[in-house]
């Protein structure tokens, strides 16, 4: 469902702010320290999951002060909708993953279907270790059991936007994490 910029702005104005810019930045600092402790000596390939992972990846990568290579994948279940459907692959990684450590960066862990499929794809390409980092993990009972290795923040089970997460294609650039009001 396509909406106008005016409709997106109305959603933004009425949304509940769950985390401020400062709270998100502090979570990114903590995540970077955890990732550095685990992967600094492994020469990893970092895969950004497009489009949602773009903004958190940009903020997180500048905090990782060790050698790494960056690539991206594009797989989605949402395609502009508010609920996920079947996984749709738009672009696999170009980097050769065989024999490499891989860190996958994404905006949100909701049910875990998309990230689990990307992890499986990396393992099928011969990655020796695959780790995942998400800015936000939703709290609910619909998970497929997939757990991210590095998590910035937790949020209630609401439709979220900001810092990479979108509302119908808009608001990824909001400088905080917001929940759409019911």
N, C-alpha and C positions, 0 to 999 in steps of 0.2 A: 504494500500500500504506500503510495507516494504522498508526501505531505509537503506543504509550503514552508518556506523559512519562517514566515509569520507564525504558523502553527507550532513549529519547533520552538520558537522563542516563547510562546505561551506556555509550553510544557516546561521549559527551563525556568521561567519566572515562578511557576507554581510548585516546582519540585522541592523535595526535602533534601537538604545537604547532609550527607552521612559523614563525609570526611572533607576537611578543608585542604587547601593546597599544602599547607605546612605539615599536616598529618600524613598526606600521601608522600611528600618528600622525605619525611622521617622514615616511613616504611620502606621506601626505595633505598635509603642509606643502609638500613638494617639488612635488607635483602642482598645488597651488594657485598656487605661484609661476610654474610653467610656463603654466598656464591664464591667469593674470593678464597675463603677458607677451604672450600671443597675442590675448586677447579683451577686455581691459579697456576699450578704446575703441569696442567694436562694439555695445553695447546688446543683448547676446544674450538669447535665450530658452533657459533651461536646462530640459531634460526629464529627469526622473527616471524610470527604468525600474522599474516596480513588479514584484514586491515586493522583489526583491534589491537594487535600487539605493537603497532608502529610507534605510538606515543609512549607507552611504558618502556619499550625497548630503547628508544632514543634517550630517555631519562636514565635508564639503568646502565646502558653501555658506557656512558661517560664516567660512571662511578667504578668501573671494572678496570683497575690499573695493572693489567697483565696482558701478554700477547694472546690474541684470539682472532679468528676469522669470522666474518659476518655474511650470512645469506638469508634468504627468506623463503617461506612457503606460503601458499594461499589455498586454504581449505576452509569451507564454511558450511554451516547448517542453517544459517539464518537468512542470508540473501535479502536483507532489508526488512524482514518480518520480525515480529516480536516473539515468535516461538520457533524452535529448531525443527528441521526435518532431516532427510537423509543427507549424508556427507557429500559434498560436491568439491572435487579437487580442481583448482584452477592453475596451480603451478607447484611442481615438486622442487626440492632443492637442486641447485646446480653444482654445489660443492660435492666432491667425492666423500662419502661418509664412512666408507669401509676403513676399519681400524682406528677410528677417531672417536673421541668423546664429543658428545653433542649436548648443547643446552638449548631448549626450546622456550622462547619467551612469548607469553600471551597476556591478554588483558584480564580475562576472567575464567574461572573454573566453575561451571554451572553443573551440568550433569556428568561431564567427563568424556563424552562420546568423541568429540572432535580431537581433543588432546590425546586420548588413548589411540585413536587411529593414526595420528601423526607419529606418535612414539613407535607404534608397530611398524610403520613405513620406514622409519629411521633404522630400526633393528633389522628389518628385512634387507636394508642396503648395507648391512655389515658394521654399523656403529658398535663400538666396544662398550660404550656406556651412554645412556640417554637420560638426561635430567630435564625437569620441567620447572619453570618459574612463572607464577601468575601474580598479577597485581592484587586481584580480589578473588576470594573463594566464597561462594554463596553457601549459606547454612540452610539445608533442607534435607528431606529424605529421599530425593529422586536420583541420587548419585548411582553411577554404575560401579562404584567402589574405587575408581581411579583417584589417586592422591598426588598432588603436586609436591615436588621436593622442596620448593621454596615458595612461600606465600607471604605477600605483603600485608593484606588486610582481609578481614572477614566481614561479610554483610548479610543482612537478612534477605529473605527470598522475595525480592521485589525487582521490577525492571529498572536496571541501573544504566547511567550514562556518565560520561566524563573520563578523562585520562585514557582515551582509546575506545571506550565502550560507547556505542551510539544509540540514538533513538531514531529509528526509521531513516538511517543514513546521516542524520545530523547530530550535533552536540558532542562528537568525539573530543573536541578541543576544549571542553569545559574544564576549568582549572579547579577541580575538586571532584568528588564522587557524589552523585546525586541519585535519588530514587524518584521515579515518576509517582505522583500522587494518584491514589485510586479514584 
